[in-house]
Amino acid sequence: MLENLTIGESYFFRDIQTFDKLRKVLKEKPSWNVLSIGCSRGEEVYSTAIVCNEVGVECRIKGIDVNFQRITQARKGCYQFWSVRFLSKEDIERYFNIVDGQYCIKDVYKKNVEFIHGNILDTGTEIFGTKEKFDIIFTRRVLLYIDNLEPVIHKISSLLKDDGFLILGAGEYFPEVLEHFTPAFADVGTFYRKVKLKHDETHKHKGFLSKTRSEKTKINFQLDTRAEPSDSSREYTQQKVQHQPKELEIVNLLKKTIDGIDLEERIRLIEEYITGKSYDRAYELIKESCKKYPTNYVLWKYRTLVELENSDLESAKNSLQRAIFLNSADDEIWQLKHALDFRTKFK
């Protein structure tokens, strides 16, 4: 069942801006202990190993995944072209040996890399040892498949050293993360740094998060339209805005995580939300994306699908009309029309 339910889509240097920031962070000190949660076939782990090597720092990297087949593939370190499709010819020659048509990571990047079959939430076993802590934890495209995030984020926080980094996927937004972490860069993005909140601040966070969950929404993009433009040239900072209410600050920060990703990555994230049946999160991202890219038929198609899943038939009709107008040649759009007509008939 796990083989079918877990998604293994990945590729080398996915979200290249994340690895650009990683290069800056790694310059802080000479050695790092890194964990990749949901490492799949190992592309993220080896991408990190390559960056560590190029920056000239020592890194011990562990990857963990519940899917045994993918862990086996990660240990082997050989990939089809799909995993390296965004690399230049020069990078492929630098990082890989081509063996029987596969791209096998060179041994120099396998140094101090370990892959573990397991689940960080398993009780009764201590996968990493009682005292091991990490400087950086990747958990990209993992949290969006989890309904109850609090215990997971608490576990991740406990595995991080004080002032350690949590790295999410581009465009992911989870208010619960801000209970333990603060954006590490001025342009928000994907990097978060562990912080110790004062008791009163923790209480405010929990109050806001409880309210958010009770309303069954992760973010309301209408609350703030005055987000400052990002400045990727600024060094990362732990300072947070002091002049706005905590609720508005959180919404503002989360909105920025969406503003910085392109259409392709938005669609990819929406598809993963839908696959994980996280329809509320998918819908918030779709609505915001439709405003930014109003002529993209794929967004209106997915909007129709989610509205249909949420039994909002009138909205689904309107979205479907937009999708048909933009691309009447898409067979999936007509399949949605048949489904919508059927649901409307028997409503």
C-alpha positions as CSV (number, residue, x, y, z in Angstrom):
1,M,0.0,0.0,0.0
2,L,2.8,2.4,0.9
3,E,4.4,1.8,-2.6
4,N,1.2,3.2,-4.2
5,L,0.3,5.9,-1.8
6,T,3.7,7.7,-1.5
7,I,4.8,9.9,-4.3
8,G,8.4,9.6,-5.6
9,E,8.5,12.5,-8.0
10,S,11.8,14.3,-7.6
11,Y,14.8,15.4,-9.6
12,F,18.2,16.9,-9.0
13,F,18.3,20.4,-7.7
14,R,14.6,20.8,-7.5
15,D,13.7,24.4,-6.5
16,I,17.1,25.7,-7.5
17,Q,16.6,28.9,-5.4
18,T,16.6,26.6,-2.3
19,F,20.1,25.3,-3.1
20,D,21.3,28.8,-3.9
21,K,20.3,29.8,-0.3
22,L,21.8,26.6,1.0
23,R,25.2,27.7,-0.4
24,K,24.9,30.9,1.6
25,V,23.9,29.1,4.8
26,L,26.7,26.5,4.6
27,K,29.4,29.2,4.8
28,E,28.5,29.8,8.4
29,K,30.6,26.9,9.7
30,P,32.8,24.0,8.5
31,S,30.7,21.0,9.3
32,W,27.0,20.1,9.1
33,N,24.6,17.3,10.1
34,V,21.7,17.1,7.6
35,L,18.5,15.1,7.5
36,S,16.2,14.6,4.5
37,I,12.7,13.4,5.5
38,G,10.8,11.8,2.7
39,C,14.0,11.5,0.7
40,S,12.5,9.2,-2.0
41,R,15.1,7.9,-4.4
42,G,17.8,10.2,-3.0
43,E,18.0,13.1,-5.5
44,E,17.6,15.7,-2.7
45,V,20.3,14.0,-0.6
46,Y,22.8,13.8,-3.4
47,S,22.1,17.4,-4.5
48,T,22.9,18.5,-1.0
49,A,26.1,16.4,-1.0
50,I,27.1,18.1,-4.3
51,V,26.5,21.6,-2.8
52,C,28.5,20.7,0.3
53,N,31.4,19.5,-1.8
54,E,31.4,22.6,-3.9
55,V,31.2,25.0,-0.9
56,G,34.0,23.1,0.7
57,V,32.3,22.1,4.0
58,E,32.0,18.7,5.6
59,C,28.4,17.3,5.7
60,R,27.0,14.1,7.1
61,I,23.7,13.5,5.4
62,K,20.9,11.1,6.3
63,G,17.9,10.4,4.1
64,I,14.8,8.6,5.5
65,D,11.7,7.3,3.7
66,V,8.9,4.9,4.5
67,N,9.2,3.4,1.0
68,F,11.8,0.5,1.0
69,Q,12.0,0.3,-2.8
70,R,13.0,3.9,-3.1
71,I,15.5,3.7,-0.3
72,T,17.1,0.7,-2.2
73,Q,17.2,2.9,-5.3
74,A,18.8,5.8,-3.3
75,R,21.5,3.6,-2.0
76,K,22.4,2.5,-5.5
77,G,22.4,6.1,-6.7
78,C,21.6,5.4,-10.4
79,Y,18.9,7.4,-12.2
80,Q,17.0,7.7,-15.5
81,F,17.3,10.9,-17.5
82,W,14.1,12.2,-15.9
83,S,15.9,12.8,-12.7
84,V,18.7,14.9,-14.3
85,R,16.6,16.6,-17.0
86,F,17.3,20.1,-15.7
87,L,21.0,19.7,-15.5
88,S,23.4,21.0,-18.1
89,K,25.6,18.5,-20.1
90,E,28.6,19.8,-18.1
91,D,26.9,19.2,-14.7
92,I,25.9,15.7,-15.7
93,E,29.5,14.9,-16.7
94,R,30.8,16.4,-13.4
95,Y,28.4,14.6,-11.1
96,F,27.6,11.3,-12.8
97,N,29.1,8.3,-14.4
98,I,26.9,7.0,-17.3
99,V,26.5,3.2,-16.9
100,D,24.2,1.2,-19.2
101,G,22.1,4.3,-20.0
102,Q,21.7,5.3,-16.3
103,Y,23.2,8.3,-14.5
104,C,25.1,7.0,-11.5
105,I,26.2,9.5,-8.9
106,K,30.0,9.6,-8.5
107,D,31.5,8.0,-5.3
108,V,32.8,11.4,-4.1
109,Y,29.2,12.5,-3.5
110,K,28.3,9.3,-1.7
111,K,30.8,10.1,1.1
112,N,29.1,10.5,4.5
113,V,25.7,9.7,3.0
114,E,23.3,7.2,4.6
115,F,19.8,6.1,3.7
116,I,17.4,4.7,6.3
117,H,14.1,2.9,5.8
118,G,11.7,4.2,8.4
119,N,9.4,6.8,9.8
120,I,10.5,9.6,12.1
121,L,7.2,9.3,14.0
122,D,7.6,5.6,14.9
123,T,7.4,5.1,18.6
124,G,9.4,2.7,20.7
125,T,12.5,3.0,18.4
126,E,15.1,5.7,18.2
127,I,16.2,5.8,14.6
128,F,18.9,8.3,14.9
129,G,20.1,7.7,18.5
130,T,19.1,9.5,21.6
131,K,21.6,12.3,21.3
132,E,21.8,13.0,17.6
133,K,20.7,16.4,16.5
134,F,20.7,18.0,13.0
135,D,21.7,21.4,11.7
136,I,19.4,21.2,8.7
137,I,16.3,19.2,8.1
138,F,14.7,19.0,4.6
139,T,11.0,18.1,4.6
140,R,9.9,19.3,1.2
141,R,6.6,18.1,-0.2
142,V,6.0,15.9,2.9
143,L,3.9,18.0,5.3
144,L,1.1,18.5,2.7
145,Y,0.2,14.8,3.0
146,I,-0.3,15.0,6.8
147,D,-3.6,15.9,8.4
148,N,-2.4,16.6,12.0
149,L,0.8,18.6,11.6
150,E,1.5,19.6,15.3
151,P,3.1,16.3,16.4
152,V,5.2,16.1,13.2
153,I,6.5,19.7,13.5
154,H,7.2,19.2,17.2
155,K,9.2,16.0,16.4
156,I,11.1,17.9,13.7
157,S,11.9,20.7,16.1
158,S,13.1,18.3,18.7
159,L,15.5,16.7,16.1
160,L,17.0,20.1,15.2
161,K,19.8,21.8,17.1
162,D,19.1,25.2,18.5
163,D,19.1,27.7,15.7
164,G,18.9,24.9,13.2
165,F,17.2,25.2,9.8
166,L,14.0,23.7,8.5
167,I,13.7,23.6,4.6
168,L,10.2,23.4,3.1
169,G,9.3,23.1,-0.6
170,A,8.7,26.2,-2.8
171,G,5.2,27.5,-2.2
172,E,4.4,25.4,0.8
173,Y,2.6,27.3,3.6
174,F,1.8,26.0,7.0
175,P,0.9,28.3,9.9
176,E,1.8,25.6,12.3
177,V,5.4,25.8,11.3
178,L,5.6,29.4,12.6
179,E,4.9,28.1,16.1
180,H,8.5,26.8,16.2
181,F,10.3,28.5,13.3
182,T,10.8,32.0,11.8
183,P,11.7,32.8,8.1
184,A,15.5,32.7,7.8
185,F,15.7,35.0,4.8
186,A,14.1,38.4,4.2
187,D,12.2,37.2,1.2
188,V,10.7,34.4,3.2
189,G,10.9,31.5,0.7
190,T,11.6,28.0,1.9
191,F,14.2,28.4,4.7
192,Y,13.0,28.6,8.4
193,R,15.2,28.9,11.5
194,K,14.3,27.3,14.8
195,V,13.5,29.8,17.5
196,K,12.5,29.7,21.2
197,L,9.3,31.6,21.6
198,K,8.4,33.3,24.8
199,H,5.4,31.9,26.7
200,D,3.0,34.7,25.7
201,E,4.1,34.5,22.0
202,T,3.5,30.8,22.0
203,H,0.0,31.3,23.5
204,K,-0.8,33.8,20.7
205,H,0.4,31.4,18.0
206,K,-1.7,28.6,19.4
207,G,-4.8,30.8,19.6
208,F,-4.4,31.9,16.0
209,L,-3.7,28.4,14.7
210,S,-6.7,26.9,16.5
211,K,-8.9,29.6,14.9
212,T,-7.4,28.9,11.5
213,R,-8.0,25.1,11.7
214,S,-11.6,25.6,13.0
215,E,-12.3,27.7,9.9
216,K,-10.9,24.9,7.7
217,T,-8.6,27.2,5.8
218,K,-4.8,27.6,5.9
219,I,-4.6,31.2,4.7
220,N,-6.8,34.0,3.6
221,F,-5.1,35.9,0.8
222,Q,-7.6,38.8,1.1
223,L,-6.3,39.9,4.5
224,D,-3.3,41.7,3.3
225,T,-2.3,43.3,-0.1
226,R,0.6,45.3,1.2
227,A,3.3,42.6,1.3
228,E,6.7,44.2,0.9
229,P,8.6,43.2,-2.3
230,S,11.2,40.4,-1.8
231,D,14.9,41.2,-1.8
232,S,16.9,38.1,-2.4
233,S,20.2,40.0,-2.1
234,R,19.7,40.6,1.6
235,E,21.3,38.2,4.0
236,Y,19.0,35.9,6.1
237,T,17.6,37.4,9.3
238,Q,15.8,36.3,12.3
239,Q,14.0,39.6,12.8
240,K,10.2,39.6,12.5
241,V,7.9,42.5,11.7
242,Q,7.1,44.3,14.9
243,H,4.5,46.8,13.8
244,Q,1.5,44.5,12.8
245,P,-0.7,42.1,14.7
246,K,0.5,38.5,14.9
247,E,-2.3,37.2,12.8
248,L,-1.7,39.6,10.0
249,E,2.1,39.0,10.2
250,I,1.6,35.3,9.7
251,V,-0.8,35.7,6.8
252,N,1.6,38.2,5.2
253,L,4.6,35.8,5.6
254,L,2.7,32.9,4.2
255,K,1.4,34.9,1.2
256,K,5.0,35.8,0.3
257,T,5.9,32.1,0.0
258,I,3.4,31.8,-2.8
259,D,4.3,35.1,-4.6
260,G,7.8,33.9,-5.3
261,I,7.0,30.6,-7.2
262,D,6.4,30.4,-10.9
263,L,3.3,28.9,-12.7
264,E,4.9,25.5,-13.3
265,E,5.8,25.0,-9.6
266,R,2.3,26.2,-8.6
267,I,0.6,23.6,-10.8
268,R,2.9,20.9,-9.5
269,L,2.1,21.8,-5.9
270,I,-1.6,22.0,-6.6
271,E,-1.4,18.5,-8.1
272,E,0.3,17.2,-5.1
273,Y,-2.3,18.7,-2.8
274,I,-5.1,17.2,-4.8
275,T,-3.4,13.8,-4.9
276,G,-3.1,14.0,-1.1
277,K,-6.8,15.1,-0.9
278,S,-5.8,18.3,0.8
279,Y,-8.5,20.1,-1.1
280,D,-8.7,23.2,1.2
281,R,-5.0,23.9,0.7
282,A,-5.3,23.2,-3.0
283,Y,-8.2,25.6,-3.3
284,E,-6.6,28.5,-1.6
285,L,-3.5,28.2,-3.9
286,I,-5.7,27.7,-7.0
287,K,-7.8,30.8,-6.3
288,E,-4.8,33.0,-5.8
289,S,-3.1,31.5,-8.9
290,C,-6.2,32.1,-11.0
291,K,-5.9,35.8,-10.1
292,K,-2.3,35.9,-11.1
293,Y,-2.6,33.7,-14.2
294,P,-6.3,34.2,-15.3
295,T,-5.8,32.7,-18.8
296,N,-4.3,29.4,-17.8
297,Y,-6.8,26.7,-18.4
298,V,-5.1,24.1,-16.2
299,L,-5.8,26.2,-13.2
300,W,-9.5,26.6,-14.0
301,K,-9.7,22.8,-14.7
302,Y,-8.3,22.0,-11.3
303,R,-10.5,24.7,-9.7
304,T,-13.5,22.9,-11.2
305,L,-12.3,19.6,-9.9
306,V,-11.8,20.9,-6.3
307,E,-15.1,22.7,-6.3
308,L,-16.8,19.5,-7.5
309,E,-15.1,17.6,-4.7
310,N,-16.4,20.2,-2.2
311,S,-19.9,20.0,-3.7
312,D,-19.8,23.6,-4.7
313,L,-21.6,22.9,-7.9
314,E,-22.5,26.5,-8.9
315,S,-18.9,27.6,-8.6
316,A,-17.8,24.5,-10.4
317,K,-20.1,25.4,-13.3
318,N,-18.5,28.9,-13.6
319,S,-15.0,27.6,-13.4
320,L,-15.7,24.9,-16.0
321,Q,-17.1,27.5,-18.4
322,R,-13.8,29.4,-18.1
323,A,-11.8,26.2,-18.7
324,I,-13.8,25.3,-21.8
325,F,-13.4,28.8,-23.2
326,L,-9.7,28.7,-22.7
327,N,-9.1,25.2,-24.1
328,S,-12.0,23.2,-25.4
329,A,-9.7,20.5,-26.8
330,D,-8.8,19.1,-23.4
331,D,-10.5,15.7,-22.9
332,E,-10.3,16.0,-19.1
333,I,-12.3,19.2,-19.2
334,W,-15.2,17.3,-20.9
335,Q,-14.9,14.5,-18.4
336,L,-15.3,17.0,-15.7
337,K,-18.4,18.4,-17.5
338,H,-20.0,14.9,-17.6
339,A,-19.2,14.5,-13.9
340,L,-20.7,17.9,-13.1
341,D,-23.8,17.3,-15.2
342,F,-24.3,13.9,-13.4
343,R,-23.9,15.5,-9.9
344,T,-26.3,18.3,-10.8
345,K,-28.9,16.0,-12.2
346,F,-29.0,13.9,-9.0
347,K,-28.5,16.7,-6.5
